[in-house]
Amino acid sequence: MSNEKVDVWVGLFVLLGAVALVFLALRAGNLSSFTLADTYSVQARFENIGGLKIRAPIKSSGVVVGRVADIRFDDTTYQAVVTFGLEKSFEFPADSSASILTSGLLGEQYIGLDAGGEDRMLASGDDIFMTQSAIVLEQLISQFLYGTAESEGAAP
Amino acid sequence: MSVLGWVGTLGRRTRSMLVILGQIARFLGMLITRTGIVVKRPRLVVQQVHFIGNYSLVIIVVSGLFVGFVLGLQGYYTLNRYGAEEALGLLVALSLTRELGPVVTALLFAGRAGTSLTAEIGLMKAGEQLAAMEVMAVDPLRRVLAPRFLGGVIAMPILAAIFSMVGIMGGWFVGVVLIGIDTGAFWSQMQNGVDVFDDVLNGVIKSVVFGVAVTLIALFEGWQCRPTPEGVSRATTRTVVAGSLAVLGLDFVLTALMFS
């Protein structure tokens, strides 16, 4: 086979490989959901973050408006400090509240951001004061059991 | 056999294994120091990519398609019990990009390209072509082996990526076209669960490592074989056995390092 033909075939082969990689990254992977939009960071404190992970989505009304940038533990207040990276194109009132929610019964955890009513908007470095922790199934069950035992009074 | 003799055998085996490991490491070093040929004569490497990569394409595409089909059928069978058949796309994509793509491609690669490399080098050695080159002051490691090494290392990740892509399409065909899962849910679940860096990139890194390992073992066996017909046939067999075992062992180590 002549050299030119070999070149063409190898070129096609490499091209096919590149197409496959792009397919894996964009069609199968989540590269298309990566936003290069500028973000501003806001902090929130939670008693318990459950299974929240870095890069978990932050949703408002179910639409992704940002991602969790950092999770730290503050050993003076014994709370988790979660840094949000919110996209610059979305502004929220300063008294917005954040809660850790779960998508579906066993799905991944995300942060739900509910807009408040204040005129002042959240700026970079601000804190969100109203937060609701993740629901831990064991605590929920023990509360439920404790509640039923109390309402039924002493054991018969 | 006495206990002492048994211990002696164990020691001898260990020592010879260490010797082989050292030889392979030195061989890799010799190949790497001679990879400069890619700059001087790139056509040699292009020819090897053509020989190793393009000719392996048919078996890779067909195997990928059927692995995808089977993953689709078997995954649906299990997921259906939990009413989670929409997650089929995720299951197919994760299994292919993380494990099956690189590993099955490397095993096929050892069988398809590795054996031909070993046989080629072994026959060159048996026919004293390598010795003749040395007589003419041409370094056979540089002229013959280094381009083949580079060709294999370049071709393997490309083949693995193609395998994964074709496999996902096979899974899509079975899941969406034959079984009737919603196509939107199939792709969106996949995109939600597959991370570009954690899953896709780590799969690519795996395939590069496997490419180095399989090509290195194939060339080493050809280089070291006894220059007789029997020696070449034994070396070819060892390429498949050692190459496959190396791929499986490395896969365990890499998986433990990457995904834990």
Chai-1 contact restraints between the chains, C-beta under 6 A:
chainA,res_idxA,chainB,res_idxB,connection_type,confidence,min_distance_angstrom,max_distance_angstrom,comment,restraint_id
A,V6,B,H50,contact,1.0,0.0,6.0,A-B,restraint_1
A,W9,B,H50,contact,1.0,0.0,6.0,A-B,restraint_2
A,W9,B,N54,contact,1.0,0.0,6.0,A-B,restraint_3
A,V10,B,V46,contact,1.0,0.0,6.0,A-B,restraint_4
A,V10,B,V49,contact,1.0,0.0,6.0,A-B,restraint_5
A,V10,B,H50,contact,1.0,0.0,6.0,A-B,restraint_6
A,F13,B,G53,contact,1.0,0.0,6.0,A-B,restraint_7
A,F13,B,N54,contact,1.0,0.0,6.0,A-B,restraint_8
A,L16,B,I162,contact,1.0,0.0,6.0,A-B,restraint_9
A,G17,B,I158,contact,1.0,0.0,6.0,A-B,restraint_10
A,G17,B,A161,contact,1.0,0.0,6.0,A-B,restraint_11
A,A20,B,A161,contact,1.0,0.0,6.0,A-B,restraint_12
A,A20,B,I162,contact,1.0,0.0,6.0,A-B,restraint_13
A,A20,B,M165,contact,1.0,0.0,6.0,A-B,restraint_14
A,L21,B,A161,contact,1.0,0.0,6.0,A-B,restraint_15
A,F23,B,M165,contact,1.0,0.0,6.0,A-B,restraint_16
A,L24,B,S164,contact,1.0,0.0,6.0,A-B,restraint_17
A,L24,B,V200,contact,1.0,0.0,6.0,A-B,restraint_18
A,A25,B,V196,contact,1.0,0.0,6.0,A-B,restraint_19
A,A25,B,V200,contact,1.0,0.0,6.0,A-B,restraint_20
A,A28,B,A93,contact,1.0,0.0,6.0,A-B,restraint_21
A,A28,B,I168,contact,1.0,0.0,6.0,A-B,restraint_22
A,A28,B,M190,contact,1.0,0.0,6.0,A-B,restraint_23
A,A28,B,V194,contact,1.0,0.0,6.0,A-B,restraint_24
A,G29,B,V194,contact,1.0,0.0,6.0,A-B,restraint_25
A,G29,B,V196,contact,1.0,0.0,6.0,A-B,restraint_26
A,G29,B,V200,contact,1.0,0.0,6.0,A-B,restraint_27
A,N30,B,Q191,contact,1.0,0.0,6.0,A-B,restraint_28
A,L31,B,V196,contact,1.0,0.0,6.0,A-B,restraint_29
